[in-house]
Amino acid sequence: MNTNNRLSLPGKLSPVFAAILTAGALLAPTMGHAQSAIVGGLGNFDAANFEGQDVHGLEIQIEGIQPGDLLPSWCGNKYGCPVVTASATGVYVRYQSQLDPVTGQFLATTVPHAASTPFGGTCYMINPTTYAAAGCDHFGVHINYTAAGRAITAGYRWLLADPANPGQLIASTHNMFVPTPVYSWGIPATPAAPPVLIVEIQTPPPPPPPPALPPQFGDATWMKVYKTELNREVALEELTADNAIVPQDPTQIETDWVLMQPAPPPDGRHRQRNRHVNSGGVNSGTRSVIRRYETYAFTGTYDPLTHEVVCGGDGTCNAPQPGELGDMLNAQMAAANVAVPGVTVTKVGTGDVSSADKVIACGNKCSASYALNTVVNLTAKPASNFAFSGWTGACAGAALTCAVTVSDVMNVTATFTASAGGGGGGGGGTSTGSLFTVSIGRSNPGTVTGDLTGINCGNACSAKYASGTLLTLTATPPLGKSFVGWGGACSGTSAVCALTVNANSSVQANFGK
């Protein structure tokens, strides 16, 4: 849907029209699946200027909410924080340049983006050598999760200088398609399977056709989707194209290509190109699901009467044919912060932990999803020449068995220490003399090496060190994969962790799938 809203500084609203795109920048909590909850969602996007002229801001129209429903927006661009203005049916969020009162010139400009050139990583003020001439900028709007169910995203439009009214801005007639995800939980195929997180993208409706013409389709857009999961929640400022946590590796592609095109109602005879759904299981311990949506211009053939795409090749529009893929238009970095209750076991020392239902066998499988309020009975079995020292986290004490009631992601650590008397039993201290054990756990393939002899995991994932030892660990992902971040005694996303050994310690290295 396109509007042509004239702005003065400050802006004055003209009437708007409701749109049918159901989308929210931040997500309402939902318990569609008994195990899981969406506790928040975030989205920031890079947008390139293909207006063919300088622009001086960007307008986002959201129906169904009030200004008080918005959380702080992204402010790290040349326009600063946006101006939020209420309308009769929603809000306008406008990133807009200030006006020089002496010269009458706008002080901030996004120049046209050069055709056939990439803009990844250039849309940020932290890159001053490329930012001014990049022809793109980074924006983000976030809605309080209690209001997201009412939010209807109606349009994203660049703001242009109004030639008829100097000193005023006017919204472009081109409504950009910025993928705006809506999340929900689905029922898994079997009760023991991981919960299914469903994310839906819709296009806004096309503008009404001129009189005496049949209903018209909107401009088509190619879309590509990348996905990854983290074992921690993410924040707004992390969702930038140059952050390693944002999935962009070819191994992280969830949807290679899909063609999106606004369709006039009714669209039942068409292939639902105005809607795309991704869904899949979410692993126990996952705290955020991050996606990167990239959109590209469709440069193929349109039906001259209805403006519906006419794809080459076999006509299915499953992938761009030669001459059908144009410039990248925008990139949306979106994340759902989620809670997937379950049990995750970390081991210090040598031994195994298993659950009575045989779902956890750690050893091999150290994490599993469970329904809320499930009681999981765990049993520790020390290896030969090791003794079980005790539980920490959601379990406590030195008995070999422990019952965990699942109320969230329940983290349990089982500590095994070297014992001259061999395995078994429930006693023992937390160390042998002044030595402490450092144990490495990994999610997905990858290696962790220490700068001191002992840890080369891969092969040797546990070693003892004297109290006070400074141990530097380095995580190395396999070729084509990525290192996501540390857990346990290490934290952060840098591949190097410096750890001072002063207790038995467990370190988790998380690698991309």
HELIX and SHEET records of a PDB file:
HELIX    1   1 PRO A   67  ASP A   69  5                                   3    
HELIX    2   2 PRO A  128  TYR A  131  1                                   4    
HELIX    3   3 ALA A  148  ARG A  150  5                                   3    
HELIX    4   4 LEU A  236  GLU A  238  5                                   3    
HELIX    5   5 PRO A  250  GLN A  252  5                                   3    
SHEET    1   A 6 ARG A   6  LEU A   7  0                                        
SHEET    2   A 6 LEU A 169  ALA A 171 -1                                        
SHEET    3   A 6 ILE A 152  ALA A 161 -1                                        
SHEET    4   A 6 GLY A  57  GLU A  63 -1                                        
SHEET    5   A 6 GLY A  90  GLN A  96 -1                                        
SHEET    6   A 6 VAL A  83  ALA A  86 -1                                        
SHEET    1   B 6 CYS A 136  GLY A 140  0                                        
SHEET    2   B 6 ALA A  37  ALA A  48 -1                                        
SHEET    3   B 6 LEU A 325  ALA A 339 -1                                        
SHEET    4   B 6 SER A 288  PHE A 298 -1                                        
SHEET    5   B 6 THR A 221  LEU A 230 -1                                        
SHEET    6   B 6 ILE A 253  MET A 260 -1                                        
SHEET    1   C 2 LEU A  70  LEU A  71  0                                        
SHEET    2   C 2 HIS A 142  ILE A 143 -1                                        
SHEET    1   D 3 VAL A 182  GLY A 186  0                                        
SHEET    2   D 3 VAL A 196  GLN A 202 -1                                        
SHEET    3   D 3 ARG A 275  GLY A 281 -1                                        
SHEET    1   E 2 THR A 301  TYR A 302  0                                        
SHEET    2   E 2 VAL A 309  VAL A 310 -1                                        
SHEET    1   F 4 SER A 367  SER A 369  0                                        
SHEET    2   F 4 GLY A 342  VAL A 348 -1                                        
SHEET    3   F 4 VAL A 409  ALA A 418  1                                        
SHEET    4   F 4 PHE A 386  GLY A 393 -1                                        
SHEET    1   G 4 ALA A 361  CYS A 362  0                                        
SHEET    2   G 4 GLY A 351  SER A 355 -1                                        
SHEET    3   G 4 VAL A 375  PRO A 382 -1                                        
SHEET    4   G 4 THR A 401  THR A 405 -1                                        
SHEET    1   H 4 SER A 462  ALA A 466  0                                        
SHEET    2   H 4 LEU A 435  SER A 443 -1                                        
SHEET    3   H 4 SER A 505  PHE A 511  1                                        
SHEET    4   H 4 PHE A 483  GLY A 488 -1                                        
SHEET    1   I 4 ASN A 456  CYS A 457  0                                        
SHEET    2   I 4 THR A 447  GLY A 450 -1                                        
SHEET    3   I 4 THR A 469  THR A 476 -1                                        
SHEET    4   I 4 VAL A 496  VAL A 501 -1                                        
END                                                                             
